[in-house]
Amino acid sequence: MSVKELTFELKEKLAKLKTNYYQQEKPEYRRDPEFFNLVKEETLPVFQLAEKWSEETAKKVKERELRIHPQQVASTKENVELLLMHSYYIDVKETRYMNLYNSVQYVLDIILEDLA
């Protein structure tokens, strides 16, 4: 899968996570094994997508096909992982969540622009 396809897929997943953040109730008991298993099951594919996206994007950055820095790729991956967890546990304020979300979107949009 190309970086462009991975980036579009990541943007799609992030939109669903944002919806989840706003619509899902905060879990009553954060250590509930059923809730933990649900989160693990639903987030694993996105963690794997973020990992693959990070690897492929880093290659493009190294080849100078993208105008972002390697640190931006690492930070974006880390922010995606934070968004994943915050989207289920609803444990940060909306401002923090949206700062992370907008930061990720900014980098993804630059990548798509460079690859257009």
Protein Blocks (a to p, Z undefined) as FASTA:
>chain_A
ZZklmmmmmmmmmmmmmmmmmmpccdfblmlmklmmmmmmmmmmmmmmmmmmmmmmmmmm
mnopaccdfklmmmmmmmmmmmmmmmmnopacfklmmmmmmmmmmmmmmmmmmmZZ
